Amino acid sequence: MAVASSSLPFLNSHFSSSTLQFPPTPQFPKAQSWFLLRTRTRTTSLSITRAVKSDVSKEDIVIVGAGIAGLATAASLQRLGIRSMVLEQAESLRTGGTSLTLFKNGWRVLDVIGVGSHLRSQFLEIQGMVVKSEDGRELRSFRFKDEDESQEVRAVERRILLETLANQLPTEAVHFSSGLEKIETSENGETLLKLKDGNQLLAKIVIGCDGIRSPVAKWMGFSEPKYVGHCAFRGLGVYSNGHPFEPRVNYVYGRGLRAGYVPVSPTKVYWFICFNSPSPGPKITNPSELRKQAKELIRNWPSELLNLIDLSPDETVSKTPLVDRWLWPAISPSASTGRIVLVGDAWHPMTPNLGQGACCALEDSVVLARKLANAINSEPASIEDAFRSYGSERWPRIFPLTIRANLVGSLLQWEDPIVCSVRNNIIIPKLVRLGPIMEHTNFDCESLMKTNF
């Protein structure tokens, strides 16, 4: 990568490529060839400051992790005219797995980033949901727009979402095979990132987007996410000639066991099975064994679920323990330490019971990007204040959602037959109202307006 000077005044305070002579920059792994197919990227007035002294490369903004949070944050900053470097430990984008469901708050963020229309064209809009008992009896059905005319629900393939976000970035922005080994801080507030391949980066700003087992969060003092007592099988059924399902979410509730499936596109259907387990158990990667265990759990349930499991390609079938982390006030560390800040699952892992993990990560990305851009444009710049403001704004939304998702999952995983009977015959048919349940999808997302710094 070429060495370029930055027009950001606060980032030039400690070094300048015009006054120092440095040896050649170490070469990082090249971006994958599919980046060449990216959509046209705007020319920005800001560029990455990169200079080298000894064997350490200097960067303005380094994002750790090229998942949804990392790529969305990089794309949001790029839209504001601010370049960043994204480090990803894998050899390529993590395009395995299944899909995720995005509600209207997630789509509002994707619209602001500039990719919403592109994604909508590929995925079905889900009209509503139906809840059934394990014997196939319908307990309740809803239409989303009957409850909220502005609601928008679509299941999106993770692979396509990641590629779409990455295509908003310059070709050289994402560096693969760049796992983080160690973090150190310097007296002037910069952060030294030591990578597993031996390279070192001295960053002015570090944004941790490295998932639920985040090394950045661990370094900041966060505890490991806590297992909540449930595991989930997931997969993506493929119907080459088209699937027969209506565009709605289908839930099936049993005792200590629940499942669901939702069409993603005309040929693909996402499914999950959530079951109680006292411990996560051993990690299993063999697809045949995963299918066998999943089918055994629901062997007497509606046949369409069993068919979906059989129709899922090996690379889409997985089993994962569900975890979360509760951000208790005055007890948990803050979202930032100096000029290091967390986004998405690295900060607030939550269970998927509300479908808000990815949506909240997307929300984080635009809020942080806007506050960081405002700080860069201020005199004097205060990145620390911007990060504290981000944490203060996001915490009142994130903490209640994490608890709520946990409680919803616990209620749906009841095992007692009497309690389950009350749930199926009274609570779901007569008491549940979809409108209040989905109030959390309301989110005001301001546009990302580029400013000439």
Secondary structure as a PSIPRED ss2 file (coil, helix, strand):
# PSIPRED VFORMAT (PSIPRED V4.0)

   1 M C   1.000  0.000  0.000
   2 A C   1.000  0.000  0.000
   3 V C   1.000  0.000  0.000
   4 A C   1.000  0.000  0.000
   5 S C   1.000  0.000  0.000
   6 S C   1.000  0.000  0.000
   7 S C   1.000  0.000  0.000
   8 L C   1.000  0.000  0.000
   9 P H   0.000  1.000  0.000
  10 F H   0.000  1.000  0.000
  11 L H   0.000  1.000  0.000
  12 N C   1.000  0.000  0.000
  13 S C   1.000  0.000  0.000
  14 H C   1.000  0.000  0.000
  15 F C   1.000  0.000  0.000
  16 S C   1.000  0.000  0.000
  17 S C   1.000  0.000  0.000
  18 S C   1.000  0.000  0.000
  19 T C   1.000  0.000  0.000
  20 L C   1.000  0.000  0.000
  21 Q C   1.000  0.000  0.000
  22 F C   1.000  0.000  0.000
  23 P C   1.000  0.000  0.000
  24 P C   1.000  0.000  0.000
  25 T C   1.000  0.000  0.000
  26 P C   1.000  0.000  0.000
  27 Q C   1.000  0.000  0.000
  28 F C   1.000  0.000  0.000
  29 P C   1.000  0.000  0.000
  30 K C   1.000  0.000  0.000
  31 A C   1.000  0.000  0.000
  32 Q C   1.000  0.000  0.000
  33 S H   0.000  1.000  0.000
  34 W H   0.000  1.000  0.000
  35 F H   0.000  1.000  0.000
  36 L H   0.000  1.000  0.000
  37 L H   0.000  1.000  0.000
  38 R C   1.000  0.000  0.000
  39 T C   1.000  0.000  0.000
  40 R C   1.000  0.000  0.000
  41 T C   1.000  0.000  0.000
  42 R C   1.000  0.000  0.000
  43 T C   1.000  0.000  0.000
  44 T C   1.000  0.000  0.000
  45 S C   1.000  0.000  0.000
  46 L C   1.000  0.000  0.000
  47 S C   1.000  0.000  0.000
  48 I C   1.000  0.000  0.000
  49 T C   1.000  0.000  0.000
  50 R C   1.000  0.000  0.000
  51 A C   1.000  0.000  0.000
  52 V E   0.000  0.000  1.000
  53 K E   0.000  0.000  1.000
  54 S C   1.000  0.000  0.000
  55 D C   1.000  0.000  0.000
  56 V E   0.000  0.000  1.000
  57 S E   0.000  0.000  1.000
  58 K E   0.000  0.000  1.000
  59 E E   0.000  0.000  1.000
  60 D E   0.000  0.000  1.000
  61 I E   0.000  0.000  1.000
  62 V E   0.000  0.000  1.000
  63 I E   0.000  0.000  1.000
  64 V E   0.000  0.000  1.000
  65 G C   1.000  0.000  0.000
  66 A C   1.000  0.000  0.000
  67 G C   1.000  0.000  0.000
  68 I H   0.000  1.000  0.000
  69 A H   0.000  1.000  0.000
  70 G H   0.000  1.000  0.000
  71 L H   0.000  1.000  0.000
  72 A H   0.000  1.000  0.000
  73 T H   0.000  1.000  0.000
  74 A H   0.000  1.000  0.000
  75 A H   0.000  1.000  0.000
  76 S H   0.000  1.000  0.000
  77 L H   0.000  1.000  0.000
  78 Q H   0.000  1.000  0.000
  79 R H   0.000  1.000  0.000
  80 L C   1.000  0.000  0.000
  81 G C   1.000  0.000  0.000
  82 I C   1.000  0.000  0.000
  83 R C   1.000  0.000  0.000
  84 S C   1.000  0.000  0.000
  85 M E   0.000  0.000  1.000
  86 V E   0.000  0.000  1.000
  87 L E   0.000  0.000  1.000
  88 E C   1.000  0.000  0.000
  89 Q C   1.000  0.000  0.000
  90 A C   1.000  0.000  0.000
  91 E C   1.000  0.000  0.000
  92 S C   1.000  0.000  0.000
  93 L C   1.000  0.000  0.000
  94 R C   1.000  0.000  0.000
  95 T C   1.000  0.000  0.000
  96 G C   1.000  0.000  0.000
  97 G C   1.000  0.000  0.000
  98 T C   1.000  0.000  0.000
  99 S E   0.000  0.000  1.000
 100 L E   0.000  0.000  1.000
 101 T E   0.000  0.000  1.000
 102 L E   0.000  0.000  1.000
 103 F C   1.000  0.000  0.000
 104 K H   0.000  1.000  0.000
 105 N H   0.000  1.000  0.000
 106 G H   0.000  1.000  0.000
 107 W H   0.000  1.000  0.000
 108 R H   0.000  1.000  0.000
 109 V H   0.000  1.000  0.000
 110 L H   0.000  1.000  0.000
 111 D H   0.000  1.000  0.000
 112 V H   0.000  1.000  0.000
 113 I H   0.000  1.000  0.000
 114 G C   1.000  0.000  0.000
 115 V C   1.000  0.000  0.000
 116 G H   0.000  1.000  0.000
 117 S H   0.000  1.000  0.000
 118 H H   0.000  1.000  0.000
 119 L H   0.000  1.000  0.000
 120 R H   0.000  1.000  0.000
 121 S C   1.000  0.000  0.000
 122 Q C   1.000  0.000  0.000
 123 F C   1.000  0.000  0.000
 124 L C   1.000  0.000  0.000
 125 E C   1.000  0.000  0.000
 126 I C   1.000  0.000  0.000
 127 Q C   1.000  0.000  0.000
 128 G E   0.000  0.000  1.000
 129 M E   0.000  0.000  1.000
 130 V E   0.000  0.000  1.000
 131 V E   0.000  0.000  1.000
 132 K E   0.000  0.000  1.000
 133 S E   0.000  0.000  1.000
 134 E C   1.000  0.000  0.000
 135 D C   1.000  0.000  0.000
 136 G C   1.000  0.000  0.000
 137 R C   1.000  0.000  0.000
 138 E E   0.000  0.000  1.000
 139 L E   0.000  0.000  1.000
 140 R E   0.000  0.000  1.000
 141 S E   0.000  0.000  1.000
 142 F E   0.000  0.000  1.000
 143 R E   0.000  0.000  1.000
 144 F H   0.000  1.000  0.000
 145 K H   0.000  1.000  0.000
 146 D H   0.000  1.000  0.000
 147 E H   0.000  1.000  0.000
 148 D C   1.000  0.000  0.000
 149 E C   1.000  0.000  0.000
 150 S C   1.000  0.000  0.000
 151 Q C   1.000  0.000  0.000
 152 E C   1.000  0.000  0.000
 153 V C   1.000  0.000  0.000
 154 R E   0.000  0.000  1.000
 155 A E   0.000  0.000  1.000
 156 V E   0.000  0.000  1.000
 157 E E   0.000  0.000  1.000
 158 R H   0.000  1.000  0.000
 159 R H   0.000  1.000  0.000
 160 I H   0.000  1.000  0.000
 161 L H   0.000  1.000  0.000
 162 L H   0.000  1.000  0.000
 163 E H   0.000  1.000  0.000
 164 T H   0.000  1.000  0.000
 165 L H   0.000  1.000  0.000
 166 A H   0.000  1.000  0.000
 167 N C   1.000  0.000  0.000
 168 Q C   1.000  0.000  0.000
 169 L C   1.000  0.000  0.000
 170 P C   1.000  0.000  0.000
 171 T C   1.000  0.000  0.000
 172 E C   1.000  0.000  0.000
 173 A C   1.000  0.000  0.000
 174 V E   0.000  0.000  1.000
 175 H E   0.000  0.000  1.000
 176 F C   1.000  0.000  0.000
 177 S C   1.000  0.000  0.000
 178 S C   1.000  0.000  0.000
 179 G C   1.000  0.000  0.000
 180 L E   0.000  0.000  1.000
 181 E E   0.000  0.000  1.000
 182 K E   0.000  0.000  1.000
 183 I E   0.000  0.000  1.000
 184 E E   0.000  0.000  1.000
 185 T E   0.000  0.000  1.000
 186 S C   1.000  0.000  0.000
 187 E C   1.000  0.000  0.000
 188 N C   1.000  0.000  0.000
 189 G C   1.000  0.000  0.000
 190 E C   1.000  0.000  0.000
 191 T E   0.000  0.000  1.000
 192 L E   0.000  0.000  1.000
 193 L E   0.000  0.000  1.000
 194 K E   0.000  0.000  1.000
 195 L E   0.000  0.000  1.000
 196 K C   1.000  0.000  0.000
 197 D C   1.000  0.000  0.000
 198 G C   1.000  0.000  0.000
 199 N C   1.000  0.000  0.000
 200 Q E   0.000  0.000  1.000
 201 L E   0.000  0.000  1.000
 202 L E   0.000  0.000  1.000
 203 A E   0.000  0.000  1.000
 204 K E   0.000  0.000  1.000
 205 I E   0.000  0.000  1.000
 206 V E   0.000  0.000  1.000
 207 I E   0.000  0.000  1.000
 208 G E   0.000  0.000  1.000
 209 C C   1.000  0.000  0.000
 210 D C   1.000  0.000  0.000
 211 G C   1.000  0.000  0.000
 212 I C   1.000  0.000  0.000
 213 R C   1.000  0.000  0.000
 214 S C   1.000  0.000  0.000
 215 P H   0.000  1.000  0.000
 216 V H   0.000  1.000  0.000
 217 A H   0.000  1.000  0.000
 218 K H   0.000  1.000  0.000
 219 W H   0.000  1.000  0.000
 220 M C   1.000  0.000  0.000
 221 G C   1.000  0.000  0.000
 222 F C   1.000  0.000  0.000
 223 S C   1.000  0.000  0.000
 224 E C   1.000  0.000  0.000
 225 P C   1.000  0.000  0.000
 226 K E   0.000  0.000  1.000
 227 Y E   0.000  0.000  1.000
 228 V E   0.000  0.000  1.000
 229 G E   0.000  0.000  1.000
 230 H E   0.000  0.000  1.000
 231 C E   0.000  0.000  1.000
 232 A E   0.000  0.000  1.000
 233 F E   0.000  0.000  1.000
 234 R E   0.000  0.000  1.000
 235 G E   0.000  0.000  1.000
 236 L E   0.000  0.000  1.000
 237 G E   0.000  0.000  1.000
 238 V E   0.000  0.000  1.000
 239 Y C   1.000  0.000  0.000
 240 S C   1.000  0.000  0.000
 241 N C   1.000  0.000  0.000
 242 G C   1.000  0.000  0.000
 243 H C   1.000  0.000  0.000
 244 P C   1.000  0.000  0.000
 245 F C   1.000  0.000  0.000
 246 E C   1.000  0.000  0.000
 247 P C   1.000  0.000  0.000
 248 R E   0.000  0.000  1.000
 249 V E   0.000  0.000  1.000
 250 N E   0.000  0.000  1.000
 251 Y E   0.000  0.000  1.000
 252 V E   0.000  0.000  1.000
 253 Y E   0.000  0.000  1.000
 254 G C   1.000  0.000  0.000
 255 R C   1.000  0.000  0.000
 256 G C   1.000  0.000  0.000
 257 L E   0.000  0.000  1.000
 258 R E   0.000  0.000  1.000
 259 A E   0.000  0.000  1.000
 260 G E   0.000  0.000  1.000
 261 Y E   0.000  0.000  1.000
 262 V E   0.000  0.000  1.000
 263 P E   0.000  0.000  1.000
 264 V C   1.000  0.000  0.000
 265 S C   1.000  0.000  0.000
 266 P C   1.000  0.000  0.000
 267 T C   1.000  0.000  0.000
 268 K E   0.000  0.000  1.000
 269 V E   0.000  0.000  1.000
 270 Y E   0.000  0.000  1.000
 271 W E   0.000  0.000  1.000
 272 F E   0.000  0.000  1.000
 273 I E   0.000  0.000  1.000
 274 C E   0.000  0.000  1.000
 275 F E   0.000  0.000  1.000
 276 N E   0.000  0.000  1.000
 277 S C   1.000  0.000  0.000
 278 P C   1.000  0.000  0.000
 279 S C   1.000  0.000  0.000
 280 P C   1.000  0.000  0.000
 281 G C   1.000  0.000  0.000
 282 P C   1.000  0.000  0.000
 283 K C   1.000  0.000  0.000
 284 I C   1.000  0.000  0.000
 285 T C   1.000  0.000  0.000
 286 N C   1.000  0.000  0.000
 287 P H   0.000  1.000  0.000
 288 S H   0.000  1.000  0.000
 289 E H   0.000  1.000  0.000
 290 L H   0.000  1.000  0.000
 291 R H   0.000  1.000  0.000
 292 K H   0.000  1.000  0.000
 293 Q H   0.000  1.000  0.000
 294 A H   0.000  1.000  0.000
 295 K H   0.000  1.000  0.000
 296 E H   0.000  1.000  0.000
 297 L H   0.000  1.000  0.000
 298 I C   1.000  0.000  0.000
 299 R C   1.000  0.000  0.000
 300 N C   1.000  0.000  0.000
 301 W C   1.000  0.000  0.000
 302 P C   1.000  0.000  0.000
 303 S H   0.000  1.000  0.000
 304 E H   0.000  1.000  0.000
 305 L H   0.000  1.000  0.000
 306 L H   0.000  1.000  0.000
 307 N H   0.000  1.000  0.000
 308 L H   0.000  1.000  0.000
 309 I H   0.000  1.000  0.000
 310 D H   0.000  1.000  0.000
 311 L C   1.000  0.000  0.000
 312 S C   1.000  0.000  0.000
 313 P C   1.000  0.000  0.000
 314 D H   0.000  1.000  0.000
 315 E H   0.000  1.000  0.000
 316 T H   0.000  1.000  0.000
 317 V C   1.000  0.000  0.000
 318 S E   0.000  0.000  1.000
 319 K E   0.000  0.000  1.000
 320 T E   0.000  0.000  1.000
 321 P E   0.000  0.000  1.000
 322 L E   0.000  0.000  1.000
 323 V E   0.000  0.000  1.000
 324 D E   0.000  0.000  1.000
 325 R C   1.000  0.000  0.000
 326 W C   1.000  0.000  0.000
 327 L C   1.000  0.000  0.000
 328 W C   1.000  0.000  0.000
 329 P C   1.000  0.000  0.000
 330 A C   1.000  0.000  0.000
 331 I C   1.000  0.000  0.000
 332 S C   1.000  0.000  0.000
 333 P C   1.000  0.000  0.000
 334 S C   1.000  0.000  0.000
 335 A C   1.000  0.000  0.000
 336 S E   0.000  0.000  1.000
 337 T E   0.000  0.000  1.000
 338 G C   1.000  0.000  0.000
 339 R C   1.000  0.000  0.000
 340 I E   0.000  0.000  1.000
 341 V E   0.000  0.000  1.000
 342 L E   0.000  0.000  1.000
 343 V C   1.000  0.000  0.000
 344 G H   0.000  1.000  0.000
 345 D H   0.000  1.000  0.000
 346 A H   0.000  1.000  0.000
 347 W C   1.000  0.000  0.000
 348 H C   1.000  0.000  0.000
 349 P C   1.000  0.000  0.000
 350 M C   1.000  0.000  0.000
 351 T C   1.000  0.000  0.000
 352 P H   0.000  1.000  0.000
 353 N H   0.000  1.000  0.000
 354 L H   0.000  1.000  0.000
 355 G C   1.000  0.000  0.000
 356 Q C   1.000  0.000  0.000
 357 G H   0.000  1.000  0.000
 358 A H   0.000  1.000  0.000
 359 C H   0.000  1.000  0.000
 360 C H   0.000  1.000  0.000
 361 A H   0.000  1.000  0.000
 362 L H   0.000  1.000  0.000
 363 E H   0.000  1.000  0.000
 364 D H   0.000  1.000  0.000
 365 S H   0.000  1.000  0.000
 366 V H   0.000  1.000  0.000
 367 V H   0.000  1.000  0.000
 368 L H   0.000  1.000  0.000
 369 A H   0.000  1.000  0.000
 370 R H   0.000  1.000  0.000
 371 K H   0.000  1.000  0.000
 372 L H   0.000  1.000  0.000
 373 A H   0.000  1.000  0.000
 374 N H   0.000  1.000  0.000
 375 A H   0.000  1.000  0.000
 376 I H   0.000  1.000  0.000
 377 N C   1.000  0.000  0.000
 378 S C   1.000  0.000  0.000
 379 E C   1.000  0.000  0.000
 380 P C   1.000  0.000  0.000
 381 A C   1.000  0.000  0.000
 382 S C   1.000  0.000  0.000
 383 I H   0.000  1.000  0.000
 384 E H   0.000  1.000  0.000
 385 D H   0.000  1.000  0.000
 386 A H   0.000  1.000  0.000
 387 F H   0.000  1.000  0.000
 388 R H   0.000  1.000  0.000
 389 S H   0.000  1.000  0.000
 390 Y H   0.000  1.000  0.000
 391 G H   0.000  1.000  0.000
 392 S H   0.000  1.000  0.000
 393 E H   0.000  1.000  0.000
 394 R H   0.000  1.000  0.000
 395 W H   0.000  1.000  0.000
 396 P H   0.000  1.000  0.000
 397 R H   0.000  1.000  0.000
 398 I H   0.000  1.000  0.000
 399 F H   0.000  1.000  0.000
 400 P H   0.000  1.000  0.000
 401 L H   0.000  1.000  0.000
 402 T H   0.000  1.000  0.000
 403 I H   0.000  1.000  0.000
 404 R H   0.000  1.000  0.000
 405 A H   0.000  1.000  0.000
 406 N H   0.000  1.000  0.000
 407 L H   0.000  1.000  0.000
 408 V H   0.000  1.000  0.000
 409 G H   0.000  1.000  0.000
 410 S H   0.000  1.000  0.000
 411 L H   0.000  1.000  0.000
 412 L H   0.000  1.000  0.000
 413 Q C   1.000  0.000  0.000
 414 W C   1.000  0.000  0.000
 415 E C   1.000  0.000  0.000
 416 D C   1.000  0.000  0.000
 417 P H   0.000  1.000  0.000
 418 I H   0.000  1.000  0.000
 419 V H   0.000  1.000  0.000
 420 C H   0.000  1.000  0.000
 421 S H   0.000  1.000  0.000
 422 V H   0.000  1.000  0.000
 423 R H   0.000  1.000  0.000
 424 N H   0.000  1.000  0.000
 425 N H   0.000  1.000  0.000
 426 I H   0.000  1.000  0.000
 427 I H   0.000  1.000  0.000
 428 I H   0.000  1.000  0.000
 429 P H   0.000  1.000  0.000
 430 K H   0.000  1.000  0.000
 431 L H   0.000  1.000  0.000
 432 V C   1.000  0.000  0.000
 433 R C   1.000  0.000  0.000
 434 L H   0.000  1.000  0.000
 435 G H   0.000  1.000  0.000
 436 P H   0.000  1.000  0.000
 437 I H   0.000  1.000  0.000
 438 M C   1.000  0.000  0.000
 439 E H   0.000  1.000  0.000
 440 H H   0.000  1.000  0.000
 441 T H   0.000  1.000  0.000
 442 N C   1.000  0.000  0.000
 443 F C   1.000  0.000  0.000
 444 D C   1.000  0.000  0.000
 445 C C   1.000  0.000  0.000
 446 E C   1.000  0.000  0.000
 447 S C   1.000  0.000  0.000
 448 L C   1.000  0.000  0.000
 449 M C   1.000  0.000  0.000
 450 K C   1.000  0.000  0.000
 451 T C   1.000  0.000  0.000
 452 N C   1.000  0.000  0.000
 453 F C   1.000  0.000  0.000
